[in-house]
């Protein structure tokens, strides 16, 4: 009887350790900011992207996106062609312009458009 209890206890402990390790493996959330600022001369607006890296062996899962342009009242929470993969040289979106919510390892630029004062945030977690 004691051996059965010991085996069950060891299995329960192993399960808890495995579950805790997988839960701890997720890191973040991380927030990236992008904006549009005033330009000079003939250039009316300048994009200021936010850059981030998804490390090798990880995948980024985008959990939140927001783009606001106070000058026009524009507000959007649907990711489009806002993430550019520097590593792959492409925007991370499908043929319809819908942004990918899962990103492989690599270097990225997060951009938003609009008039000066426009801004955006991208929130992601890293998963093994």
Backbone as CSV, one residue per row, in Angstrom:
resi,resn,N_x,N_y,N_z,CA_x,CA_y,CA_z,C_x,C_y,C_z
1,UNK,0.828,-1.195,0.000,0.000,0.000,0.000,0.870,1.257,0.000
2,UNK,1.921,1.269,0.847,2.787,2.438,0.916,3.507,2.667,-0.407
3,UNK,3.857,1.580,-1.089,4.542,1.698,-2.378,3.643,2.348,-3.419
4,UNK,2.362,2.018,-3.396,1.389,2.599,-4.326,1.240,4.103,-4.090
5,UNK,1.185,4.481,-2.842,1.066,5.903,-2.494,2.327,6.649,-2.915
6,UNK,3.481,6.032,-2.707,4.745,6.655,-3.087,4.812,6.849,-4.607
7,UNK,4.424,5.840,-5.375,4.438,5.932,-6.837,3.491,7.026,-7.302
8,UNK,2.289,7.075,-6.726,1.325,8.110,-7.098,1.860,9.497,-6.751
9,UNK,2.514,9.614,-5.614,3.075,10.905,-5.204,4.174,11.356,-6.160
10,UNK,5.031,10.402,-6.550,6.114,10.735,-7.475,5.542,11.156,-8.820
11,UNK,4.541,10.438,-9.320,3.913,10.794,-10.594,3.243,12.164,-10.515
12,UNK,2.565,12.439,-9.418,1.914,13.741,-9.247,2.958,14.859,-9.220
13,UNK,4.063,14.620,-8.507,5.133,15.614,-8.443,5.735,15.845,-9.835
14,UNK,5.990,14.766,-10.582,6.552,14.890,-11.929,5.607,15.678,-12.836
15,UNK,4.308,15.435,-12.728,3.327,16.163,-13.529,3.365,17.649,-13.184
16,UNK,3.407,17.963,-11.895,3.445,19.369,-11.476,4.709,20.063,-11.970
17,UNK,5.838,19.378,-11.900,7.095,19.969,-12.374,7.018,20.218,-13.874
18,UNK,6.528,19.230,-14.633,6.418,19.384,-16.084,5.462,20.519,-16.436
19,UNK,4.320,20.592,-15.763,3.343,21.650,-16.025,3.922,23.015,-15.682
20,UNK,4.617,23.104,-14.540,5.215,24.376,-14.130,6.281,24.813,-15.117
21,UNK,7.087,23.884,-15.580,8.155,24.222,-16.522,7.566,24.732,-17.832
22,UNK,6.498,24.095,-18.318,5.920,24.555,-19.584,5.254,25.907,-19.419
23,UNK,4.632,26.156,-18.276,4.006,27.457,-18.034,5.059,28.551,-17.914
24,UNK,6.195,28.207,-17.297,7.256,29.191,-17.136,8.011,29.444,-18.436
25,UNK,7.917,28.517,-19.373,8.639,28.660,-20.633,8.091,29.827,-21.460
26,UNK,6.838,30.179,-21.272,6.258,31.318,-21.977,6.792,32.583,-21.319
27,UNK,7.355,33.472,-22.123,7.848,34.711,-21.532,7.142,35.907,-22.157
28,UNK,7.103,36.954,-21.399,6.407,38.152,-21.852,5.265,38.445,-20.914
29,UNK,4.386,39.311,-21.244,4.229,39.938,-22.556,5.256,41.042,-22.801
30,UNK,5.546,41.238,-24.073,6.435,42.298,-24.532,5.612,43.275,-25.362
31,UNK,5.894,44.563,-25.207,5.160,45.589,-25.939,6.120,46.358,-26.839
32,UNK,5.716,46.521,-28.098,6.496,47.280,-29.079,5.653,48.481,-29.488
33,UNK,6.277,49.651,-29.568,5.579,50.883,-29.933,6.049,51.365,-31.303
34,UNK,5.130,51.928,-32.060,5.453,52.570,-33.336,4.664,53.877,-33.396
35,UNK,5.175,54.840,-34.159,4.481,56.126,-34.236,4.786,56.830,-35.550
36,UNK,4.088,57.916,-35.748,4.316,58.802,-36.893,4.589,60.187,-36.311
37,UNK,5.685,60.806,-36.735,6.058,62.128,-36.232,6.117,63.112,-37.394
38,UNK,6.157,64.388,-37.077,6.247,65.435,-38.099,7.586,65.387,-38.810
39,UNK,7.523,65.595,-40.118,8.738,65.666,-40.924,9.169,67.112,-41.093
40,UNK,10.131,67.314,-41.959,10.598,68.675,-42.248,10.560,68.905,-43.753
41,UNK,10.382,70.145,-44.141,10.359,70.511,-45.552,9.194,69.853,-46.272
42,UNK,9.476,69.212,-47.411,8.432,68.574,-48.212,7.926,67.275,-47.577
43,UNK,8.657,66.756,-46.614,8.258,65.504,-45.950,7.354,65.862,-44.771
44,UNK,6.065,65.521,-44.902,5.087,65.906,-43.884,5.077,64.986,-42.672
45,UNK,5.383,63.698,-42.888,5.322,62.741,-41.790,6.439,61.714,-41.929
46,UNK,6.952,61.257,-40.788,8.024,60.266,-40.765,7.581,59.109,-39.880
47,UNK,7.669,57.881,-40.425,7.324,56.695,-39.654,8.466,56.363,-38.703
48,UNK,8.111,56.050,-37.475,9.089,55.593,-36.492,8.688,54.183,-36.061
49,UNK,9.277,53.163,-36.709,8.910,51.789,-36.389,9.486,51.343,-35.055
50,UNK,8.878,50.318,-34.512,9.413,49.640,-33.337,10.061,48.353,-33.813
51,UNK,11.269,48.090,-33.366,11.969,46.889,-33.799,12.009,45.880,-32.657
52,UNK,11.905,44.602,-33.028,11.983,43.536,-32.033,12.533,42.275,-32.664
53,UNK,13.033,41.390,-31.813,13.633,40.140,-32.262,12.944,38.974,-31.580
54,UNK,12.612,37.971,-32.363,12.124,36.703,-31.828,13.338,35.777,-31.843
55,UNK,13.813,35.343,-30.651,15.041,34.557,-30.609,14.886,33.170,-31.237
56,UNK,16.005,32.631,-31.660,16.040,31.291,-32.231,15.443,30.299,-31.236
57,UNK,14.629,29.387,-31.730,13.988,28.392,-30.872,12.681,28.865,-30.269
58,UNK,12.280,30.101,-30.567,11.034,30.657,-30.030,10.090,31.051,-31.152
59,UNK,8.837,31.189,-30.799,7.804,31.704,-31.681,7.105,32.830,-30.937
60,UNK,6.837,33.926,-31.622,6.079,35.025,-31.013,4.603,34.832,-31.334
61,UNK,3.780,34.981,-30.327,2.332,34.956,-30.501,1.825,36.358,-30.181
62,UNK,1.248,37.022,-31.181,0.736,38.378,-30.974,-0.595,38.287,-30.247
63,UNK,-0.678,38.978,-29.116,-1.879,38.917,-28.281,-2.714,40.191,-28.336
64,UNK,-2.104,41.288,-28.813,-2.855,42.548,-28.874,-2.218,43.463,-29.904
65,UNK,-3.061,44.201,-30.604,-2.616,45.201,-31.567,-3.577,46.376,-31.483
66,UNK,-3.021,47.570,-31.567,-3.865,48.773,-31.597,-3.159,49.842,-32.410
67,UNK,-3.930,50.524,-33.243,-3.415,51.623,-34.069,-4.408,52.768,-33.957
68,UNK,-3.926,53.929,-33.526,-4.768,55.111,-33.365,-4.162,56.292,-34.106
69,UNK,-5.045,57.087,-34.726,-4.631,58.322,-35.364,-5.577,59.419,-34.869
70,UNK,-5.180,60.138,-33.811,-6.066,61.144,-33.213,-6.507,62.242,-34.179
71,UNK,-5.682,62.574,-35.165,-6.032,63.652,-36.097,-7.282,63.319,-36.915
72,UNK,-7.496,62.023,-37.163,-8.645,61.614,-37.985,-9.690,60.827,-37.203
73,UNK,-9.375,60.488,-35.955,-10.294,59.665,-35.163,-10.197,58.179,-35.489
74,UNK,-9.193,57.785,-36.272,-9.020,56.386,-36.680,-8.599,55.525,-35.497
75,UNK,-9.233,54.367,-35.360,-8.882,53.385,-34.332,-9.047,52.000,-34.950
76,UNK,-8.038,51.155,-34.796,-8.082,49.812,-35.368,-7.412,48.826,-34.431
77,UNK,-8.029,47.656,-34.278,-7.445,46.590,-33.468,-7.259,45.312,-34.274
78,UNK,-7.320,45.414,-35.600,-7.114,44.265,-36.474,-5.771,44.413,-37.175
79,UNK,-4.869,43.507,-36.895,-3.526,43.548,-37.467,-3.579,43.335,-38.975
80,UNK,-2.869,44.180,-39.698,-2.769,44.057,-41.152,-1.306,43.939,-41.549
81,UNK,-0.909,44.699,-42.535,0.490,44.696,-42.970,1.290,45.669,-42.108
82,UNK,1.368,45.348,-40.827,2.056,46.214,-39.877,3.385,45.645,-39.393
83,UNK,3.637,44.358,-39.665,4.871,43.727,-39.201,5.689,43.308,-40.425
84,UNK,6.886,43.862,-40.511,7.790,43.548,-41.608,8.905,42.662,-41.076
85,UNK,9.139,41.536,-41.736,10.232,40.642,-41.354,11.499,41.110,-42.051
86,UNK,12.430,41.637,-41.278,13.726,42.039,-41.812,14.464,40.787,-42.278
87,UNK,14.321,39.699,-41.540,14.978,38.435,-41.856,14.516,37.880,-43.195
88,UNK,13.206,37.881,-43.441,12.662,37.299,-44.668,12.447,38.323,-45.788
89,UNK,12.439,39.602,-45.443,12.235,40.642,-46.444,10.802,40.737,-46.945
90,UNK,9.830,40.407,-46.077,8.408,40.446,-46.458,7.565,40.964,-45.298
91,UNK,6.368,41.479,-45.641,5.392,41.800,-44.606,4.740,40.508,-44.161
92,UNK,4.501,40.373,-42.875,3.947,39.152,-42.304,2.417,39.221,-42.342
93,UNK,1.877,39.018,-43.542,0.434,39.071,-43.765,0.091,38.149,-44.932
94,UNK,-1.164,37.705,-44.950,-1.604,36.844,-46.047,-1.965,37.677,-47.282
95,UNK,-2.418,37.021,-48.325,-2.741,37.687,-49.590,-3.864,38.708,-49.452
96,UNK,-4.698,38.565,-48.423,-5.796,39.509,-48.188,-5.395,40.659,-47.272
97,UNK,-4.138,40.686,-46.835,-3.671,41.758,-45.970,-3.904,41.535,-44.500
98,UNK,-4.332,40.326,-44.114,-4.522,40.004,-42.696,-3.180,39.615,-42.086
99,UNK,-2.813,40.284,-41.001,-1.530,40.025,-40.360,-1.473,38.671,-39.686
100,UNK,-0.287,38.055,-39.733,-0.065,36.784,-39.042,0.065,37.051,-37.548
101,UNK,-0.579,36.226,-36.744,-0.516,36.371,-35.292,0.573,35.505,-34.681
102,UNK,1.214,34.689,-35.497,2.313,33.845,-35.043,3.523,34.137,-35.914
103,UNK,4.651,34.450,-35.274,5.855,34.837,-36.002,7.008,33.910,-35.638
104,UNK,7.738,33.406,-36.640,8.901,32.571,-36.349,10.087,33.421,-35.886
105,UNK,11.146,32.750,-35.489,12.359,33.451,-35.059,12.832,34.390,-36.166
106,UNK,13.322,35.557,-35.770,13.836,36.530,-36.742,13.763,37.944,-36.208
107,UNK,14.147,38.891,-37.060,14.101,40.310,-36.710,12.920,40.956,-37.422
108,UNK,12.232,41.856,-36.707,10.999,42.451,-37.219,10.959,43.950,-36.982
109,UNK,10.160,44.630,-37.830,9.821,46.040,-37.650,8.307,46.157,-37.601
110,UNK,7.825,46.830,-36.581,6.397,47.093,-36.424,6.156,48.534,-36.842
111,UNK,5.251,48.760,-37.816,5.003,50.104,-38.335,3.511,50.416,-38.344
112,UNK,3.208,51.686,-38.175,1.845,52.195,-38.361,1.945,53.431,-39.243
113,UNK,0.885,53.704,-39.975,0.847,54.871,-40.851,-0.097,55.919,-40.310
114,UNK,-0.279,56.965,-41.108,-1.194,58.034,-40.722,-0.492,59.366,-40.671
115,UNK,-1.141,60.295,-40.018,-0.579,61.639,-39.898,0.228,61.734,-38.601
116,UNK,1.030,62.798,-38.474,1.801,62.958,-37.244,0.897,62.848,-36.007
117,UNK,1.354,62.100,-35.042,0.572,61.846,-33.835,-0.031,60.455,-33.810
118,UNK,-0.052,59.781,-34.957,-0.568,58.409,-34.999,0.393,57.506,-34.227
119,UNK,-0.159,56.486,-33.592,0.675,55.568,-32.817,0.055,54.181,-32.806
120,UNK,0.869,53.227,-32.421,0.386,51.858,-32.327,1.174,51.070,-31.312
121,UNK,0.547,50.008,-30.818,1.240,49.074,-29.943,0.997,47.663,-30.469
122,UNK,1.990,46.835,-30.237,1.929,45.422,-30.559,2.395,44.680,-29.326
123,UNK,1.591,43.767,-28.817,1.949,43.001,-27.629,2.071,41.537,-28.046
124,UNK,3.163,40.919,-27.599,3.385,39.510,-27.948,4.007,38.768,-26.787
125,UNK,3.894,37.438,-26.856,4.550,36.539,-25.904,5.480,35.638,-26.691
126,UNK,6.527,35.162,-26.047,7.428,34.202,-26.669,7.115,32.808,-26.156
127,UNK,6.987,31.869,-27.084,6.707,30.475,-26.758,7.837,29.617,-27.304
128,UNK,8.157,28.535,-26.591,9.232,27.655,-27.093,8.789,26.898,-28.340
